[in-house]
Amino acid sequence: MLLGVIHRNRSACYLKKENYAQAASDASRAIDVNASDIKALYRRCQAYEKLGKLDMAFKDVQRCATIEPKNKTFLETLRRLGAEIQQKLKTTFSTDSRVQNMFDILLEEEADKEKKEKAANNLIVLAREDAGAERIFQNNGMSLLIQLIDTGKPEMVLAAIRTLSGMCTGHKARVRDTGWIWEDGVTYKIAVATCNLFQCVYDSLTGGDKRVYGKEESLVLDSTKDLKTILLALLDMIVNKNVSGHGRDQALNLLSKNVPRKDKKDQDHSKTLFTIDHGLKKILKVCGQVPDLPNQLPMTDNTQLIASILLNKLYDDLRCDPERDNFRDICDEYIKNKFDPNNMDKNIHAINALSGLLQGPFEVGNILAGRQGVMEMMVALCGSEREVDQLVAVEALIHASSKMSRASFIITNGVSLLKDIYKKTKNEKIKIRALVGLCKLGSAGGDDYSMRQFAEGSTEKLAKQCRKWLCNPSIDVRTRKWAIEGLAYLTNDADVKDDFVEDEPAMRAMFELSKSTDKTILYAVACTLVNCTNSYDKKEIIPELVQLAQFSKQHVPEQHPKDKKDFVAKRVKRLLKAGVISALTCMVKADSSILTDQTKEMLARVFLALAEDAKDRGTIVAQGGGKALIPLALEGTEAGKIRASHALAKIAAISNPDIAFPGERIYEVVRPLVSLLNTERDGLQNYEALMGLTNLAALNDKLRVKIIKEKALPEIENYMFEEHEQIRQAATECMCNLVVCKEVQERYMEDGNDKLKLLVLLCSEDDEKLQRAAAGALAMLTAAQKKLCTKLTLVTVQWMEILQRLCLHDNLQVQHRGLVIVYNMLNADSELAKKLIESEILEILSVIGKQEDNPSKQEVIDVARSCLVKAMDLGLIKPFS
């Protein structure tokens, strides 16, 4: 019996935590012990109802009503569930005919276009609901959907794929019956829809989708074989000539998202090893494609970079040296086999594949670039007469100089070569790439003013040429992209940053390019903006260590005069004026693995730098910056999430949250702000997060509940003890807005804690803002819970003195709150009221109440008079005759 009680109680806990599946499971165990356990039956009924299993919930509450026929709760639940089941049956019967009707319209040749579009949209909406998806499935929907795909009409194919996505989400059995339909995305929309279908199928099989859909857990045995089938199909797609560029991109994106481990603590990385064994050479083949040559795979501007990112993720996911050696050996063998002295096309394919590795797992690419004959091949290709050979070779040289140690080798070997190419070639495409190579080598010293690689003024000349190309619309986007690459390196120099932000047409040209379909540009734009706003990490320079370094003749980094705060602030203003926010919001929306966690971190850094001045935050909100920050604060590197959350806190602290984060989006802001309350964050982050949460908590009860659910209360209470006055004030203001919640009131009513005592003592502090917040919280608590009025008199002997000080305060807002507390206490308990009236409080109330009406302090006078009227009603005082 005791076991039954334990399961029953745990079921109640799971219901409170909204974990309905576990709640139902524990209630069932309690019922197994005692079949007439009425509490367990009702809890299981509640859980089943939340899971959408209305028929099972009805059976349980029916048993409850049989055991206790007069219980009003059971009878009301029975009536309500009966009505809902009737409605569901009615909907189901009407759904069957609707499904068939929709398919008839879609497959009818002569039906008009508008009617077909409406039917397709209705089908998609229906498939997203559990009942609708089941009806489609039962009514031979799968074969009808395949017929729609076979029509080959893009709008029909799109509707069919989106309907399948809805049906497969969270349902393993239906996934098994889809028969693995692989549809190549001929158009971008179809590619994205197919990618989404793949993801739904994959999540359903792996259990990666943790959401509760209320669907029956489907009995599917081992899904490993199906998962391998998907991986092999995706790997085949990326080298299939019949697959479009968009389809190839989405296949690579799916591999990037699903193969490497999400959490490195997870020991199982078998998917990565399987992909390397069966598909590494296929990915290298995509990297090695040269679009300018005949018989190449169809690709978009983004395909090769997505493939490089996938290579990098696979390499990072390996756990030991033998696995990394195997990865390197496969790459080495692939590139070595491609080199052929008699076939120049094969050679440039090998060099392009090497470029892909240098942009991905640089360590592997760097080792292979150092192999005998590779550098010589690059140099030979640079001197070739064919434009395509020169393009591939120069790009490979640029990627090879990504690390400073490697750059020093190329400075001695490659600078003269790049200069020759730059001076002699008349081809703009090659000229611009050679220039970027020089830019990259020129920036090898970073922002250290004393470590310039080239002579004074050389970097400014290179930057000027880059800006000129960037602003030339007659040059193709792929070539102009390289001008931004050059600026990304050169803007390490503060003179170049200043020149760039002065050139508004160049900035606008860069922002326009960042909105184009070519997403390979994102990283370079993000780098340029990070450099211009100085939002990269700076090591703190300690004067004593500088002196020590100078004494020991060690190198000391020097700051450029134009990297000081006032120059940075001017650059930020110019970027905002040129429209940087709209460019950033477009970049954040890029649905591609090219938007890596590192790029997201850089975008978050830029946003934080732009939000530094409170006057600019309105502009950021108006141009959609608030919405764009939410995904950056929820996904990415730890440093990126912290910076994006901090930028959100800055906006939430001073803006109207309804305008800054419209609709349901406002609830997503809570978690990033709560994450900044961690004690490891700095004081400014804590303060601005508290201010933002205060603003949110003032809006509605749903938001207050969300803040409590994110476990923010202990942290806020902790900061109410903080020594720093502003943080303590912000925490108290936040608590003042949260005490409206019943859950918070219950915490103050609990015995054995000093929460109420702290609020009373904070009312005696000298800081007016702190007093106002603490008194406001007490006023609301005593109004909501009469027991707290009595408890307030027990927490400290000074309570009467503190209350009198509040009622006599010079600040009318604090005084008003003090008088409201007195009024609440008079209403709560007659003994307590008597104690108050016998004290000096009566004299204070009389003095305030006798004042003449005055609009500036009418609220205070009215409350004092209400207190006196209440005292008269209680018979504690009498009016003068």
C-alpha angles and dihedrals in degrees: 000000000000090000089055091053091049092051091045092052093046088051088057089051091051090050089055090049089049092239093138099170092058091042090056091045093052093044089053090053090051090050090050087060095044117014093197096050096136096191093052091047092052093046091051088049090054091048093048091049091054090048090054094248094131097162092055091044089052092053091052096048089045089059089048091052090049091054094043107023095175097052106118094201092057093046093049092048090047091052094046095047091046090055092047092050091050090051091048092051090049090051092047094053092047090045093060093060092041092054093051091045092052093051090048090054093046095049095042110103096207099047112117120255097246092052091050093050091051091049091048092050092047090051092052092049091047092051091056091062118076095229093045094048090050092051092051090049094048094046095064088268095152096062091043090052090051088052089054091052091048091058087074091214107139096223092049093046091049093050092048094049093047090049090051090051090056092048095048098046108115096347118106097184094056090047090058090052096051087087090222103282108197112193119185111224103242089174127035093247093052090047091053092045091050090048089053090050090051089050093050091049092047094047092048092052097044096039087239090138103079097179119115111239097175090242124139111263101254118228105238120157120210114348096185093100091051092049091052089049089055093048093049091047090052092047090050091049094057092061098035112114091208092062115094123234092255091050091051091050092052092047090053090046091053091051090049092050101043110029106058117065116265090211120037090209088070106099097206113089096149092125090061093049090047091050093048092049095046104028116020093099090048091054090048089052089057090048091051096053115120107203092202092063124080124256095029126146115268107260142169125226089265102048100092095046091049087053090051091051090051090051090051093050092049092050092047090052093060115106108202143027097256089057091049090047089053090051091050093046092053090050092045093050092047095051094041091053091052095057109099123164089207098049117057093182091061090049094054089046088056093047091048091051087051089051087054090054092046089055091046123030094010093185091062093043091048093054092047091047088057093055116115113276098012097099089041089054090051091051091047091051090050088060094047120117093226114093093216092056091052092047094052094044096048091048090051090051090051093051092045091061096060096116124058094232089053091043091058089058091048092045089062095040108025110033095077090046093051091046090052091050091047094050100040105038119087092192109105093206093058094037092056093048092049088051091052089052089054090046091052093049090045091057097050090113093060115212093331103126092203095055103062111156096204135044121281111285096015094104091049090054092049090048092049090055091048091052090049092055092043091057094047107100092187090071115084120256094246090058095042087053088068090058088061089047087056092050091048088064099036096050088075081084111079093214089058091048091054093047091048096052089047088058102074096176089056092050092048091048090053092048091050091050090050088060093053125104090255100093094177085088095066098087094048092049091047091050092050092050093047089052094047093050094040088229095145121108113277122200112234109247111221110203093218092055090048090055090047091050092049091049091051090044093243123152114268117197113235126213117230112240089236092057092073121116099260092053091048091050091053091050091051091053091051093049091051091049091051092055104259093154096062089049092050093049090052091049093051090054093057104127097208141097086244085081090077125184089256091055090047089052091053091049089050090051090052093049091051092051091049092050093052094099112061090214091064096052093083089058091049091052094045092054095048099263093133092058092044092054095059097073090043090054093049102044136035138044120347092247091049094050092049093051094045090048090050091051089049089050091052090053096042091048096064107016132080100260092212090061098037094048108021124196124352090341090085091072091059090060093066099073096052090049092048090051088062091061089073110121089234090068119088125260096258091053091049092049097047092044090053090049090050092049090048089056093048094045090056092062109066146331094255090061092047090053090049090053090051092047090054086061094245096139099080090048093049091048089049091055090051085072092049117128092218105093098214094049091047090049093048091049092049092049089051091050089048089061094043098052089081086077116092092222091059092046089053090054089056091048093054117106123236100043136094098221094116092041090055091054091049092049092046087058088065095055120112095235106099095205091052091047091049092052095045093045090047091053091049092048092054094043094050090047092052100040120034091191089066090062090064093040090053090064091054101049096073137004089227094065095106093048092048091048092050090050090053092050091051096043119136091223106082093209092056091043091051091052091049092052091048089055089052091049091050091050092050088053095046106059135002094218090051090047090052091051091051095048091048089057131070089274089089092058091048091049091048093051093049095041093051093057117111117257110279122177092214093059103017093120091058093046092048094052091048090051091048089053091052092048090051091050089052091049089053089051092241094122134020129213120246111267 
